Each structure stands twice: as structure tokens, then as C-alpha cells.
């Protein structure tokens, strides 16, 4: 039996291929970056405080972003994409590789020294943002704080730290993958991982549900796109020095609209009619 190309095309149109947008960078000249302030380059924008805190270095070779110390909070985000956060079941994934130096003092006070922020609620909405945070406590312990729900204490050895011998961490990768719940907080969930790239081992991973996000509270998603694009935030990272961002990636996988299937089904019916007519 001969299958006409139009029939094959119509059948293919019914497959639930999701719409996907991906972005990744190592902050090198190959990606269009130059040494200097990250803010203002390639759709990266910082708040006023963070304008000079995030600095691209070694762009010609490896590419890094040095995160300087600041009084208060500095944020930066990639705003090259805008996403529809109202889609139930859509996937928003953000990953970042970083490395830091333990300053070896005891001045830490539970402040985050690195975090990935999701959502943006400038009007003060309490369910318009959440974050995955790395922090150092006043007792010299390291923790990963998970979206304001719980915290997990991390051993220094798992991070590649050997106090007094080697104060530089291994390369660490933070990854969050959200499944959208639209305007219902209970329907949002996230898979998270802290991975040691240097030793190729997973330090901690898990899944949490009922995340503090509500699509209706995320302002201007087409402009900010922070849930999928992310923001790096650091706040008085005392006890830590030389924080470097090495790689960044973000992806968004949308669920096809019902109309997409309706269009494909209509095309299939038309193709079958044409095929049967030609058989006569």
C-alpha cells in the first residue's frame, strides 16, 4: 500500500511533540561575551545593586563570571526569552555550574552566597517567587535550602573542601526542573539536584511538591522570564570568597495547545479523504 506524503505529514502532526526553547552559555567570546560587567551583555540584566557585581572574566578561554561581595542583595537574570507560566504540565529547567572558596572564618550568618531564584513578584506577592539556595551557617556548616520548605546540611568533603588544606570547592552543579501547576500552588512540583562535577557524584537530589509558586502572581513573564531563565542572588556572603559562575543553561518545554491536536486531526481527515478518492 502506498502512503502518500500528505498522509504521513498529517499523522506526524498528531504526535505530541512539545515546543521547546533552550539556552546555554559558558560566557566565552564564542558565545558573544567580553570581559567586563555581565549586565547589558546578550540579554543579561542586573538590578541596580548588581550592575557591577557580576563580572565576566577569561572570556577568550574558559569564560567565568566572578560574583563580587555586596551589601544587600544583587540579582541578575537572563531575559532573552519569555515564557507562559500558566501552562499546567509545562517544564522549566535551570542549571548552573559554580565554584567558590571557603574563607575559613566564622562570620557566616545563614546568608545565601548563591541562589537561583524562580519567579518575579515586584508587587510583593508571596507566592510569585521561590529559590534554591546555597548558604553557610554561623556554625560553619553548609546547607542547601530548598524553596523555603526545608534545608539539607552538606558535608564539606562532599563539596570538595578540606579545611586548612584545600579551601577551594569542587565544581558544583545546581539543577532545578519545575513542572508547572498554573495558578494552583499545590500542583507545582520540582526535581532538584546538587551534583559534584569534579567527582561525578550526586550530593543531594529529590522531588518536592506544593511549591510556593502561582502563575497569577508572576508579573510580566514575557519580559522577565525568571522562572525558566533564573536569577542569581547573593547577599553578604561572609565566610565565602571567590565565587565563580562557570556555565548556565535554561530550557522550557511547553505542552501543545488543544488546538494543535485539532488542527492535526483535521489535516489527517483531509489526507485520508484524498487518499481514498485516489484509490477509486
Buried (B, 14 or more C-beta within 10 A) or exposed (E): EEEEEBBEEBBEBBEEEEBEBEBEBBBBBEEEBEEEBBBEBBEBBBBEBBBBBBBBBBBEEEBBBBBBBBEEBBBBBBBBBBBBBBBBEBBBBBBBBBBBBBBEEEEBEBBBBBBBBBBBBEEEBEBBBBBBBBBBBEEBBBBBBBBEEEBBEBEBEBBBBEEEEEBBBBBBBBBBBBBBBBBBBEBBBBBBBBBBBEEEEEBBEEEBEBBBBBBEBBBEBEEBBBBBBBBBBBBBBBBBBBBBBBBBBBBBBBBBEEEBBEBBEEBBEEBBEBBEEEEE
